[in-house]
Amino acid sequence: MSLDIRQKNNPLVTYSEVDEILKPRSDGVVEVNPLLPEDNWDYFCLDNVLYHGHYLTIIWDKTGNKYNKGKGLLLFSNGKLLASSETLSKITGELK
């Protein structure tokens, strides 16, 4: 798993906080609840997160210009977009 959170005045993000962002579920649904203040973060990326046999990527890109995958909060499974939101808010996507 890799984290890209290089930001000015960036707080330390621990793996336990990643566990809070990605809520474990057993029903085939991925739940992402960022729990971060939207005004404090312009971008972050959690990449290659192994979750129930799928590799997830979770991106927050406030402008869409950092990762060029789109604007907002994006959830990918094995490279396929599962869910998105223009705000830094809870999203869910179904694993297939």
C-alpha positions as CSV (number, residue, x, y, z in Angstrom):
1,M,0.0,0.0,0.0
2,S,1.3,3.5,-0.8
3,L,0.2,6.8,0.6
4,D,0.7,10.1,-1.3
5,I,-0.1,12.9,1.1
6,R,2.7,15.3,0.6
7,Q,1.2,18.5,1.5
8,K,2.4,21.7,3.2
9,N,1.8,21.4,7.0
10,N,0.7,17.8,6.4
11,P,-0.3,15.9,9.6
12,L,1.1,12.4,10.1
13,V,-1.4,9.8,8.8
14,T,-1.1,6.4,10.5
15,Y,-2.3,3.0,9.3
16,S,-5.0,3.0,12.0
17,E,-6.4,6.1,10.5
18,V,-6.5,4.4,7.1
19,D,-8.6,1.7,8.8
20,E,-11.0,4.5,9.9
21,I,-11.2,5.8,6.3
22,L,-11.8,2.3,4.7
23,K,-14.6,0.7,6.7
24,P,-14.4,-3.2,6.6
25,R,-17.6,-4.8,5.5
26,S,-18.5,-8.4,4.6
27,D,-21.4,-7.7,2.1
28,G,-19.3,-6.9,-1.1
29,V,-19.6,-3.2,-0.6
30,V,-16.6,-0.9,-0.1
31,E,-17.3,2.0,2.3
32,V,-15.0,5.0,2.3
33,N,-15.5,7.6,5.0
34,P,-12.6,10.1,4.9
35,L,-13.3,11.9,8.2
36,L,-11.0,14.7,7.1
37,P,-11.7,18.4,7.0
38,E,-12.2,19.3,3.3
39,D,-10.5,22.7,3.7
40,N,-7.2,21.2,5.0
41,W,-6.5,18.8,2.2
42,D,-6.1,19.5,-1.5
43,Y,-5.2,15.9,-2.4
44,F,-4.3,12.5,-1.1
45,C,-4.0,9.0,-2.6
46,L,-4.2,5.6,-1.0
47,D,-3.0,3.2,-3.7
48,N,-2.7,-0.6,-3.9
49,V,-4.9,-1.2,-0.8
50,L,-5.7,-5.0,-0.8
51,Y,-9.3,-5.4,0.2
52,H,-11.2,-8.7,-0.1
53,G,-9.0,-9.8,-3.0
54,H,-9.3,-6.4,-4.9
55,Y,-6.7,-3.6,-5.2
56,L,-8.3,-0.3,-4.2
57,T,-7.2,3.2,-5.0
58,I,-8.8,6.0,-3.0
59,I,-8.1,9.5,-4.4
60,W,-9.1,13.0,-3.1
61,D,-8.2,15.6,-5.7
62,K,-9.8,18.9,-4.9
63,T,-9.2,20.4,-8.4
64,G,-8.7,17.2,-10.5
65,N,-5.3,18.5,-11.6
66,K,-3.0,16.5,-9.2
67,Y,-3.8,12.9,-10.4
68,N,-5.7,13.7,-13.6
69,K,-8.4,11.0,-12.8
70,G,-11.2,13.5,-12.0
71,K,-12.2,16.0,-9.4
72,G,-13.3,15.0,-5.9
73,L,-13.2,11.8,-4.0
74,L,-12.8,8.7,-6.2
75,L,-12.8,5.1,-5.4
76,F,-11.3,2.6,-7.9
77,S,-11.1,-1.2,-7.7
78,N,-8.5,-2.9,-9.9
79,G,-8.5,0.3,-12.0
80,K,-12.2,0.6,-12.5
81,L,-14.2,3.5,-11.0
82,L,-16.7,2.3,-8.4
83,A,-17.8,5.5,-6.8
84,S,-17.2,9.2,-6.6
85,S,-18.2,12.4,-4.9
86,E,-17.3,16.1,-5.6
87,T,-17.1,16.6,-1.8
88,L,-14.9,14.9,0.8
89,S,-17.8,12.8,2.1
90,K,-18.7,9.1,2.6
91,I,-19.0,7.0,-0.6
92,T,-19.8,3.4,-1.2
93,G,-19.2,1.1,-4.2
94,E,-20.1,-2.5,-4.9
95,L,-17.2,-5.0,-5.6
96,K,-17.9,-7.2,-8.6
